[in-house]
Amino acid sequence: MVSRTTEDYEKLALAGCEAICEPAFWAGFDRSSAAGFYDYFRQLTEYEPKRAAKFGIKHFSWLCINPKEADDPGFAREVMSIIPQFLDCPTVLGIGEIGLNKNTRNELMIFEEHVQLAMDRNLPILIHTPHLEDKLKGTRLILDSLASFSKLDRGKVIVDHVEEHTISHVLDAGYWAGMTLYPESKCTPNRAIDMLEIYGPERLWMNSACDWGISDPLAVPRCALEMKKRSHSAAAIEQIIYRNPKRFLSQSAKFIL
């Protein structure tokens, strides 16, 4: 929510939002030093929880160096060296959103180092998959990489931004799949509901994009309304927008509503 106004918190509260989980992500520009990430991690762990609390919303976060800025291994490792001092903060749930941007070897190497950090700390993992034409290739690279971690608990990993051509790969491999809702691009509410109707609700959740582009923090409640229009029951809507996220996130002892 660092890219959103305080008014968005009020709108979320009015819509019945109980908690927000914000991953570390791209700032809209590449940061020039690891110190910039240190300040960003402070913002996620100190300031945003207080801003959300003013509206009765609990704010949780995930930490990492995002894939878009991870192609320089030296810089990425400098940032990663900062992360452990924040992992004990009461609102930090796990490592994320890690993953791939351009599917480079350096990105994959830093991705795997993040996975190992999460495993060493027994933390959940939130994974970003590339957008547009590189999504299927990137998803396959990520799943192949994860398969090399024999002790990884796949139930503690969610692969986000799935679309019609990648969702089955993620679910069949035993991971959680996240559908990131946008008003126009990537995954619209109706496309998400189509996938839900095809694959069922098990290990599937929806999330609102709240980034620097055209996005809508209220995308999840809007999708819930669309589900109601398509004759989904109240119980089915509650499962996908509330019970499923709560089930996954509760694997962190810090996630308490």
C-alpha positions in Angstrom: 0.0 0.0 0.0 3.0 2.3 -0.1 1.9 3.3 -3.6 -1.7 4.2 -2.4 -3.3 7.1 -0.7 -4.8 6.9 2.8 -8.2 7.2 1.2 -7.7 3.7 -0.2 -7.4 2.3 3.4 -10.7 4.0 4.2 -12.4 2.4 1.2 -11.0 -1.0 2.1 -12.2 -0.7 5.7 -15.7 0.3 4.4 -15.6 -2.8 2.2 -15.0 -5.0 5.2 -11.3 -5.7 4.8 -9.7 -7.1 7.9 -6.1 -7.5 6.9 -3.7 -6.5 4.1 -0.6 -8.5 3.1 1.9 -6.3 1.2 4.9 -7.9 -0.5 8.1 -6.0 -1.1 7.9 -5.0 -4.7 9.3 -2.6 -7.3 9.1 1.1 -6.3 8.3 2.3 -9.9 12.1 2.9 -10.3 15.3 1.0 -9.6 16.8 1.9 -6.3 20.4 3.1 -6.3 21.6 1.6 -3.1 20.9 -1.1 -0.5 20.2 1.8 2.0 17.1 2.6 -0.1 15.8 -0.9 0.6 16.6 -0.5 4.3 14.3 2.5 4.4 11.7 0.7 2.4 11.7 -2.3 4.8 11.3 0.2 7.7 8.3 1.7 5.9 6.7 -1.7 5.4 7.3 -2.8 9.0 6.9 0.4 11.0 4.9 3.0 9.1 2.3 1.1 7.0 1.0 -1.0 10.0 0.3 2.2 11.8 -1.4 3.8 8.8 -3.6 0.7 8.4 -4.4 0.5 12.1 -6.1 3.9 11.9 -8.8 2.2 9.9 -9.0 -1.0 11.9 -7.0 -3.0 9.4 -4.1 -5.2 10.2 -1.1 -4.8 7.9 1.3 -7.6 7.2 4.3 -7.7 4.9 6.7 -10.0 3.0 10.3 -9.1 2.4 12.8 -9.6 -0.4 14.6 -7.9 -3.3 12.0 -8.0 -6.1 12.9 -9.8 -9.3 13.0 -6.6 -11.4 16.0 -5.4 -9.3 17.6 -8.8 -8.7 19.5 -9.2 -12.0 22.7 -7.7 -10.4 23.8 -10.5 -8.0 26.2 -8.3 -6.0 23.6 -5.6 -5.4 20.9 -8.2 -4.7 23.0 -10.0 -2.1 23.8 -6.7 -0.4 20.1 -6.1 0.0 19.5 -9.6 1.1 22.0 -9.2 3.9 19.7 -6.6 5.4 16.6 -8.8 5.4 17.3 -11.0 8.4 17.2 -8.1 10.8 13.6 -7.5 9.8 12.3 -11.0 9.8 11.5 -11.0 13.5 9.3 -8.0 13.2 5.8 -8.9 14.4 4.1 -8.2 11.1 6.5 -9.9 8.7 5.0 -13.2 7.4 7.6 -14.5 5.0 9.8 -14.0 1.9 8.2 -12.4 -1.2 7.5 -11.5 -3.8 10.4 -13.3 -5.2 10.5 -14.8 -8.7 11.5 -13.9 -12.2 11.2 -10.8 -14.4 13.1 -11.4 -17.6 13.9 -15.1 -16.8 17.7 -14.5 -16.6 20.2 -16.8 -14.9 21.1 -14.1 -12.3 17.4 -13.7 -11.4 17.0 -17.4 -11.0 20.1 -17.6 -8.8 18.9 -14.9 -6.5 15.4 -16.5 -6.5 17.0 -19.7 -5.2 18.9 -17.9 -2.5 15.7 -16.4 -1.3 14.0 -19.8 -1.2 16.9 -21.1 0.9 16.6 -18.2 3.3 12.9 -18.9 3.7 13.5 -22.6 4.3 16.2 -21.9 6.8 13.7 -19.7 8.8 10.7 -22.0 8.1 8.8 -19.1 6.4 6.1 -19.1 3.8 7.0 -17.9 0.3 5.2 -15.6 -2.1 6.3 -15.9 -5.7 6.0 -13.5 -8.6 5.7 -14.9 -12.1 6.6 -12.8 -15.2 4.0 -11.0 -17.2 2.8 -11.3 -20.8 4.7 -13.5 -23.3 7.3 -14.8 -20.8 4.8 -16.0 -18.2 4.7 -19.7 -19.2 8.4 -19.9 -19.6 9.1 -18.2 -16.3 6.5 -20.3 -14.5 8.1 -23.5 -15.8 11.6 -22.2 -14.8 10.3 -21.4 -11.3 8.6 -24.8 -10.8 11.7 -26.6 -12.1 13.8 -24.7 -9.6 11.5 -25.3 -6.7 11.6 -29.0 -7.5 15.3 -29.1 -6.7 14.5 -28.2 -3.0 13.7 -31.7 -1.8 12.7 -30.5 1.7 10.5 -27.6 0.6 7.0 -27.7 2.0 4.9 -27.0 -1.1 1.9 -26.1 1.0 3.8 -23.0 2.3 4.4 -21.6 -1.2 2.0 -19.5 -3.2 2.8 -18.8 -6.9 1.1 -15.6 -7.8 -0.2 -13.9 -11.0 -1.4 -17.2 -12.5 -3.4 -17.1 -15.7 -5.3 -19.6 -17.8 -2.2 -21.1 -19.4 -0.2 -21.4 -16.1 -2.7 -22.2 -13.3 -2.8 -26.0 -14.0 1.0 -26.2 -13.9 1.1 -24.6 -10.4 -1.8 -26.6 -8.9 -0.7 -29.9 -10.3 2.7 -29.4 -8.7 1.1 -29.0 -5.3 1.5 -25.3 -4.7 -1.0 -22.6 -3.9 -2.0 -20.4 -6.9 -2.8 -16.7 -6.6 -4.9 -14.8 -9.1 -4.0 -11.1 -9.1 -7.0 -9.0 -10.2 -6.6 -5.9 -12.4 -9.4 -3.8 -13.8 -8.3 -4.3 -17.5 -5.1 -6.3 -18.0 -3.5 -9.5 -16.7 -6.4 -11.1 -14.8 -9.9 -9.5 -14.7 -12.5 -10.6 -12.2 -14.5 -12.5 -14.8 -11.4 -14.4 -16.0 -10.5 -15.3 -12.4 -14.0 -16.6 -11.8 -13.8 -18.7 -15.0 -10.6 -20.3 -13.6 -12.2 -20.9 -10.3 -15.2 -22.6 -11.9 -12.8 -24.8 -14.0 -10.3 -25.8 -11.3 -12.2 -25.4 -8.1 -11.3 -23.5 -4.9 -8.7 -25.8 -3.4 -5.3 -24.0 -2.9 -6.6 -21.0 -4.9 -7.0 -17.4 -3.8 -7.6 -13.9 -5.3 -5.7 -10.8 -4.5 -6.0 -7.1 -5.4 -3.2 -5.4 -7.2 -2.2 -2.1 -5.5 0.7 -1.0 -7.6 1.9 2.0 -9.6 -0.1 1.3 -12.7 -3.8 1.0 -13.3 -5.0 -1.1 -10.3 -7.8 -1.3 -7.8 -7.5 -2.1 -4.1 -11.2 -3.0 -4.2 -10.7 -5.7 -6.9 -11.4 -8.6 -4.5 -14.8 -7.2 -3.2 -15.7 -6.3 -6.8 -14.9 -9.9 -7.8 -17.1 -11.2 -4.9 -20.0 -9.1 -6.3 -19.4 -10.6 -9.7 -19.4 -14.1 -8.2 -22.8 -13.3 -6.6 -24.1 -12.2 -10.0 -22.9 -15.5 -11.4 -24.9 -17.4 -8.8 -22.1 -18.5 -6.5 -23.2 -19.1 -3.0 -22.2 -16.9 0.0 -20.2 -19.9 1.4 -18.3 -20.3 -1.9 -17.5 -16.6 -2.0 -16.4 -16.6 1.6 -14.1 -19.5 1.0 -12.2 -18.0 -1.9 -11.9 -14.4 -0.6 -11.5 -15.1 3.1 -11.1 -18.7 4.3 -8.5 -19.7 1.7 -6.2 -16.7 2.3 -6.6 -17.2 6.1 -5.7 -20.9 5.8 -2.5 -20.2 3.9 -1.4 -17.2 5.9 -2.1 -18.8 9.2 0.9 -21.0 8.6 2.8 -18.0 10.0 2.3 -17.8 13.7 2.3 -14.0 13.3 -0.9 -13.9 11.2 -3.6 -13.3 13.8 -6.9 -11.6 13.1 
